[in-house]
Amino acid sequence: MKRKDFLTAGIGFAGLLSTAPALLSSCSHDDETTTPATGNSSSGGSNSGTCTVTATETAGPFPTYIPSALVKSDITDGQTGIPLAITLIVQNITADCAAFAGAIVDIWHCNKDGEYSEYGGTGMQSTNYTAVHFLRGRQTTDVNGTVAFTSIFPAWYNGRATHIHVHIYNASGTSLLVTQIAFPEGNDSAVALVSSSAGYGNGLTGYTYNANDNVFSDGTGTEMATVSGNIAEGFSLMHTIKVNG
């Protein structure tokens, strides 16, 4: 898939890249895990049968600057692509994985060209999106521990499998978990179908599969989403995230 000249050695965002050279090995730059995931899966699912905290991952060098200013459920902000309805359920492992009401959930991901808002104009990302905030949003979980976002299907890019970033806080703003959401793969998967669609790229040629992705390669058992739908009507993603609240 076509990917901008995203990675240039020596270019970085102050504290994010200076201490993590491995981040320069892929466009996103969000390539190192901080807590290994357990298990491995290439199919949909959210490890819903066990009460185990979801794996922690790096936020990458492109986290949202001021997420509190982006309280919204529709995060498309004019970006075009295949529609994606995102439903996340947050559970508290300290309460036997009961629904976590009142948790603050931030999400962000790249657009159909594999680029992020709030950054750019450098060797890391040539397109300058520093003045816009697309595909970033914040919601608070309801009594069922659920939040919902309207977005577009993220592209994949060199060095990374398709993914979505998530940061969860308690109601007081204390960080509970930074993680990433993995997508099922395969010839008939949503990733494959979207990647072959107009505007997205060239199918799976050059795709970095979860097993070789340096965020997901240690396992996606707690990070794998369930994705359903089709190109004509769009896709739906569901995922349960378990935190130590």
C-alpha positions in Angstrom: 0.0 0.0 0.0 1.2 3.5 -0.8 2.7 5.1 2.3 4.1 8.6 2.7 7.8 8.9 3.4 6.9 8.8 7.1 10.1 7.6 8.6 13.3 9.6 8.6 16.1 8.7 11.0 16.9 11.6 13.3 13.5 13.2 13.1 11.3 12.9 16.1 9.1 14.5 18.6 11.1 15.4 21.6 10.5 13.0 24.4 8.6 10.5 22.3 11.3 9.4 19.9 14.5 10.3 21.6 14.2 7.4 24.0 12.6 5.0 21.6 14.7 4.5 18.5 12.7 1.5 17.6 9.7 3.7 16.8 11.5 4.9 13.7 11.0 1.5 12.1 7.5 2.2 10.9 5.2 4.9 9.9 3.3 5.1 13.1 6.0 5.0 15.2 3.9 3.2 17.8 5.8 0.0 17.7 6.8 -1.0 21.2 4.7 -2.8 23.8 5.2 -1.9 27.5 3.3 -4.9 28.8 3.1 -8.1 26.8 -0.3 -9.4 25.7 -1.2 -13.0 26.4 -2.4 -15.4 23.8 -2.7 -14.9 20.1 -5.7 -14.7 17.8 -6.4 -13.8 14.2 -10.1 -13.9 14.5 -12.6 -11.6 16.2 -13.1 -11.5 19.9 -12.3 -9.7 23.1 -11.1 -12.3 25.5 -14.5 -12.0 27.1 -14.3 -15.3 28.8 -11.6 -14.3 31.3 -11.3 -11.4 33.7 -7.8 -10.3 32.7 -6.6 -6.8 32.2 -6.1 -5.8 28.6 -2.6 -5.5 27.4 -0.9 -2.1 27.7 0.7 -0.7 24.6 2.6 2.5 23.7 0.5 5.6 22.8 3.0 6.2 19.9 4.4 9.5 18.9 1.0 10.9 17.7 -1.3 11.0 20.8 -4.0 13.6 21.0 -2.6 16.9 22.3 -5.7 18.0 24.3 -8.2 15.1 24.3 -10.5 16.9 26.8 -11.3 19.4 24.0 -12.5 16.6 21.7 -15.6 15.3 23.5 -17.6 13.9 20.6 -18.9 10.7 19.2 -18.7 11.4 15.5 -14.9 11.7 14.9 -14.8 11.7 11.1 -14.4 15.5 10.8 -14.7 15.5 7.0 -12.5 12.5 6.4 -13.7 10.1 3.6 -13.5 6.4 3.7 -15.5 3.2 4.4 -17.8 3.9 7.5 -16.8 2.2 10.7 -19.1 2.2 13.8 -17.0 1.6 16.9 -18.5 0.2 20.1 -16.2 -0.3 23.1 -17.2 -1.9 26.4 -15.0 -1.1 29.5 -15.0 -3.5 32.4 -13.3 -3.3 35.8 -11.3 -6.3 36.8 -11.3 -5.2 40.5 -15.1 -5.7 40.4 -15.1 -9.1 38.7 -15.2 -7.5 35.3 -18.4 -5.6 36.0 -19.3 -2.8 33.6 -17.2 0.3 34.3 -19.5 3.3 34.2 -18.1 6.8 34.1 -14.7 5.8 32.6 -13.3 8.4 30.1 -12.3 6.8 26.8 -10.1 8.5 24.2 -9.5 6.9 20.7 -7.5 8.0 17.7 -6.4 6.4 14.5 -5.0 7.2 11.0 -7.1 8.1 8.0 -7.5 6.2 4.7 -4.0 7.4 3.6 -2.4 6.2 6.9 -1.8 9.7 8.2 -2.7 11.3 11.6 -4.2 14.6 12.4 -2.5 17.1 14.7 0.9 16.3 13.2 2.8 16.6 10.0 5.0 18.9 7.9 8.1 16.9 8.9 10.0 13.9 7.8 7.7 11.8 10.0 4.7 12.8 8.0 5.0 15.0 5.0 1.3 16.1 4.9 0.8 18.9 7.4 -2.3 18.2 9.6 -1.2 20.1 12.6 -4.2 22.4 12.5 -6.9 19.7 12.3 -8.2 17.1 14.7 -9.9 14.4 12.6 -10.3 10.8 13.8 -9.8 11.7 17.5 -12.5 11.7 20.1 -13.5 11.3 23.7 -16.6 9.8 25.3 -17.6 8.7 28.9 -18.9 5.2 29.4 -22.6 4.8 30.3 -24.1 2.5 33.0 -23.2 -0.5 30.8 -19.6 0.6 30.5 -20.2 1.4 26.8 -19.0 4.2 24.4 -19.7 4.5 20.7 -17.9 6.4 18.0 -18.7 7.0 14.3 -15.6 6.9 12.2 -14.0 5.5 9.0 -12.0 2.3 8.6 -8.4 3.1 9.2 -5.8 2.3 6.6 -2.7 0.2 7.2 0.7 1.4 6.4 4.3 0.2 6.1 5.4 -1.6 9.3 2.1 -1.7 11.1 -1.0 -3.8 11.0 -4.4 -2.0 11.0 -5.1 -0.7 14.5 -6.8 1.9 16.7 -5.3 3.6 19.8 -7.3 3.8 23.1 -6.5 5.6 26.3 -8.8 5.1 29.3 -9.0 7.2 32.5 -11.2 7.0 35.6 -13.7 9.8 36.3 -11.0 11.8 38.1 -8.8 11.8 35.1 -6.3 9.2 36.4 -4.8 7.1 33.6 -5.9 3.5 33.8 -4.7 2.0 30.5 -3.2 2.8 27.1 -3.8 0.1 24.6 -4.4 -0.6 20.9 -7.1 -2.5 19.1 -6.2 -5.2 16.6 -8.2 -6.3 13.6 -8.9 -9.8 12.3 -7.0 -10.6 9.2 -7.4 -13.0 6.2 -8.5 -13.0 2.6 -12.1 -12.3 3.4 -11.5 -10.0 6.4 -12.7 -6.4 6.6 -9.0 -5.4 6.4 -8.5 -7.2 3.1 -11.8 -5.9 1.6 -11.2 -2.3 2.6 -7.6 -2.4 1.5 -8.7 -3.3 -2.0 -11.3 -0.6 -2.1 -11.0 2.7 -4.0 -9.0 5.3 -2.2 -7.3 2.9 0.3 -4.5 1.3 -1.6 -3.4 -2.0 -3.2 -4.9 -4.8 -1.2 -2.6 -6.6 1.2 0.6 -6.3 -0.9 3.2 -5.3 1.7 0.9 -5.6 4.6 2.4 -6.2 8.0 0.3 -8.9 9.7 -0.4 -8.9 13.4 2.1 -11.8 13.9 4.9 -9.6 12.5 3.7 -6.3 13.9 6.1 -5.2 16.7 3.1 -4.1 18.8 0.9 -7.1 18.3 3.5 -9.8 17.6 3.6 -11.0 21.2 -0.1 -11.7 21.1 -3.5 -10.2 20.4 -5.6 -12.2 22.8 -6.8 -9.2 24.8 -6.7 -6.8 21.9 -8.5 -8.4 19.0 -11.8 -6.8 18.0 -14.8 -8.3 16.4 -15.5 -6.7 13.0 -18.6 -7.3 10.9 -20.3 -5.6 7.9 -19.5 -5.0 4.2 -18.1 -2.4 1.9 -21.5 -1.2 0.7 -23.0 -0.5 4.1 -19.9 -0.1 6.2 -18.4 -2.0 9.1 -19.0 -2.3 12.8 -16.3 -2.9 15.4 -16.9 -4.2 18.9 -14.3 -4.7 21.6 -14.2 -5.2 25.3 -11.4 -3.5 27.2 -10.6 -4.6 30.8 -8.9 -2.2 33.2 -7.7 -2.2 36.8 -10.0 0.4 38.1 
